Amino acid sequence: MTDKKQIGINTEAYNKLIKYCEGMNYLSLEQLNSFLSDQGHSYSKETIKKYVHNLKQSEVIFTAGRGFYSKIKNEFQPTPNDLNELIELIKTKYPLLTFSIWSTKLLSPFFHHTQNQFYIFLYADKDSLIFLRDYLIENNFKAYLNPSVNDKNIVLQNNTVILRDYVTRSKEENHISSIEKILVDFLIESEKLNLIDFSEYEKLFEAVITGYRLNISYLIDYSERRKVSNRVQKLVVTYTNATLGK
């Protein structure tokens, strides 16, 4: 005889699940399964999918990457007005070039302390970087190729362009890096160029991840490629309710 619980949705369990989700800024599919199990409900994968589908349709939760959900509706929408001229300049000279770009100005609403200078980070194929740098300098941009805080001849000014190697499987839209990529890159650049201390970065990370819905799975994946996954995962666990798989 087929257990009816394996076919349809139990109203009592579903209402409990709604309340559970409403108390979580982020959560994983594993947590949804565990919650139902702890409440004494045993369901097939297909039934769990029905629960998730209904929760998403009712806008109780929203997709937050592969295997993750969030009650936060709004996604971060960058306003890259200051970057459009630079993007068009690069596209005009190198129309086939794959590149991504972001500026610390995109993060300005989240800084704990007021920033007087903003920097632009441009990622492109390694072999193209030197030509890009020279082209930008010819067009009156201050540009540096792979600088570090130890470079004594580097003077960072407002709108300085910093060129780095392109990271494969980076996410961007119209060449503007995704907020997840920006957060990981900024963690690395803050230390490499001594831009802000970690406590300031942590406040910024908290403001972004709790104020906007991020793609948690991509955030973790990209941090692994950038070799800072342990630190990023610790921040995710600290400022969200999501549990991360081992």
QUIBEL-V523524 format. One record per residue. N is the residue number from 1. RES is the residue in one letter. SS is DSSP state (alpha for helix, beta for strand, coil for the rest). PSI is psi in whole degrees, -180 to 180 (none if undefined). OMEGA is omega as a letter, one per 20 degrees, with the letter a starting at -180 (none if undefined). Layout:
N|RES|SS|PSI|OMEGA  N|RES|SS|PSI|OMEGA
This chain:
1|M|coil|135|a  2|T|coil|131|r  3|D|coil|124|a  4|K|alpha|-28|a  5|K|alpha|-21|a  6|Q|alpha|-8|a  7|I|coil|-58|a  8|G|coil|-171|a  9|I|coil|128|r  10|N|coil|119|a  11|T|alpha|-42|a  12|E|alpha|-46|r  13|A|alpha|-40|a  14|Y|alpha|-43|r  15|N|alpha|-38|r  16|K|alpha|-39|a  17|L|alpha|-37|r  18|I|alpha|-49|a  19|K|alpha|-39|r  20|Y|alpha|-47|a  21|C|alpha|-35|a  22|E|alpha|-20|r  23|G|coil|6|a  24|M|coil|125|r  25|N|coil|-34|r  26|Y|beta|151|r  27|L|beta|160|a  28|S|beta|163|r  29|L|alpha|-36|r  30|E|alpha|-39|r  31|Q|alpha|-37|r  32|L|alpha|-45|r  33|N|alpha|-45|a  34|S|alpha|-40|r  35|F|alpha|-48|r  36|L|alpha|-40|r  37|S|alpha|-43|r  38|D|alpha|-26|r  39|Q|coil|2|r  40|G|coil|18|a  41|H|coil|130|r  42|S|coil|120|a  43|Y|coil|155|r  44|S|coil|168|r  45|K|alpha|-38|a  46|E|alpha|-39|r  47|T|alpha|-39|r  48|I|alpha|-40|r  49|K|alpha|-37|r  50|K|alpha|-42|r  51|Y|alpha|-49|a  52|V|alpha|-43|r  53|H|alpha|-45|a  54|N|alpha|-40|r  55|L|alpha|-39|r  56|K|alpha|-42|r  57|Q|alpha|-36|r  58|S|coil|-1|a  59|E|coil|33|r  60|V|coil|-40|r  61|I|coil|162|r  62|F|beta|153|r  63|T|beta|134|r  64|A|coil|44|a  65|G|coil|177|a  66|R|coil|112|r  67|G|coil|10|a  68|F|beta|152|a  69|Y|beta|163|a  70|S|beta|150|r  71|K|coil|-6|a  72|I|coil|122|a  73|K|coil|-45|a  74|N|coil|134|r  75|E|coil|155|a  76|F|coil|126|r  77|Q|coil|103|a  78|P|coil|150|r  79|T|coil|86|a  80|P|coil|38|a  81|N|alpha|-39|a  82|D|alpha|-13|a  83|L|alpha|-14|a  84|N|alpha|-41|a  85|E|alpha|-43|r  86|L|alpha|-42|r  87|I|alpha|-46|a  88|E|alpha|-36|r  89|L|alpha|-44|a  90|I|alpha|-43|a  91|K|alpha|-34|r  92|T|alpha|-42|a  93|K|alpha|-39|a  94|Y|coil|75|a  95|P|coil|-23|a  96|L|coil|2|a  97|L|coil|133|r  98|T|coil|123|r  99|F|beta|158|r  100|S|beta|155|a  101|I|beta|148|r  102|W|beta|164|a  103|S|beta|148|r  104|T|alpha|-18|r  105|K|alpha|-29|r  106|L|alpha|-24|a  107|L|alpha|2|a  108|S|alpha|-34|r  109|P|alpha|-14|a  110|F|alpha|-7|r  111|F|coil|138|r  112|H|coil|-36|r  113|H|coil|146|a  114|T|coil|133|r  115|Q|coil|131|a  116|N|coil|-20|a  117|Q|coil|144|r  118|F|coil|148|a  119|Y|beta|149|a  120|I|beta|133|r  121|F|beta|125|a  122|L|beta|125|a  123|Y|beta|125|a  124|A|beta|173|r  125|D|coil|139|a  126|K|alpha|-41|a  127|D|alpha|-18|a  128|S|alpha|-12|a  129|L|alpha|-42|a  130|I|alpha|-36|r  131|F|alpha|-38|r  132|L|alpha|-45|r  133|R|alpha|-49|a  134|D|alpha|-39|r  135|Y|alpha|-41|r  136|L|alpha|-40|r  137|I|alpha|-40|r  138|E|alpha|-27|a  139|N|coil|26|r  140|N|coil|25|r  141|F|coil|144|r  142|K|coil|116|a  143|A|beta|139|r  144|Y|beta|143|r  145|L|beta|114|r  146|N|coil|53|r  147|P|coil|163|r  148|S|coil|170|a  149|V|coil|-19|a  150|N|coil|-8|r  151|D|coil|109|a  152|K|coil|-22|a  153|N|coil|2|a  154|I|coil|124|r  155|V|coil|107|a  156|L|coil|125|r  157|Q|coil|171|r  158|N|coil|132|r  159|N|coil|21|r  160|T|beta|137|r  161|V|beta|126|r  162|I|beta|121|a  163|L|beta|132|a  164|R|beta|163|r  165|D|beta|141|r  166|Y|coil|137|r  167|V|coil|125|a  168|T|coil|150|a  169|R|coil|28|r  170|S|coil|148|r  171|K|coil|130|r  172|E|beta|161|r  173|E|beta|123|a  174|N|coil|38|r  175|H|coil|-7|r  176|I|beta|125|a  177|S|beta|148|r  178|S|coil|159|a  179|I|alpha|-33|r  180|E|alpha|-45|r  181|K|alpha|-42|a  182|I|alpha|-45|a  183|L|alpha|-43|r  184|V|alpha|-46|r  185|D|alpha|-41|a  186|F|alpha|-34|r  187|L|alpha|-46|a  188|I|alpha|-47|a  189|E|alpha|-32|r  190|S|alpha|-36|r  191|E|alpha|-40|a  192|K|alpha|-35|a  193|L|coil|5|r  194|N|coil|51|a  195|L|coil|-50|r  196|I|coil|160|r  197|D|coil|168|a  198|F|alpha|-34|r  199|S|alpha|-38|r  200|E|alpha|-41|r  201|Y|alpha|-41|a  202|E|alpha|-41|r  203|K|alpha|-41|r  204|L|alpha|-46|r  205|F|alpha|-46|r  206|E|alpha|-44|a  207|A|alpha|-39|a  208|V|alpha|-50|a  209|I|alpha|-24|r  210|T|alpha|-16|a  211|G|alpha|-24|a  212|Y|coil|151|r  213|R|coil|121|a  214|L|coil|163|r  215|N|coil|96|a  216|I|alpha|-41|a  217|S|alpha|-41|r  218|Y|alpha|-38|r  219|L|alpha|-45|r  220|I|alpha|-46|a  221|D|alpha|-46|a  222|Y|alpha|-37|r  223|S|alpha|-31|r  224|E|alpha|-41|r  225|R|alpha|-30|r  226|R|coil|1|r  227|K|coil|36|r  228|V|coil|27|a  229|S|alpha|-37|a  230|N|alpha|-42|a  231|R|alpha|-40|a  232|V|alpha|-42|r  233|Q|alpha|-38|r  234|K|alpha|-40|r  235|L|alpha|-41|r  236|V|alpha|-46|a  237|V|alpha|-37|a  238|T|alpha|-41|a  239|Y|alpha|6|r  240|T|coil|169|r  241|N|coil|-2|a  242|A|coil|140|r  243|T|coil|142|a  244|L|coil|139|r  245|G|coil|153|a  246|K|coil|none|none
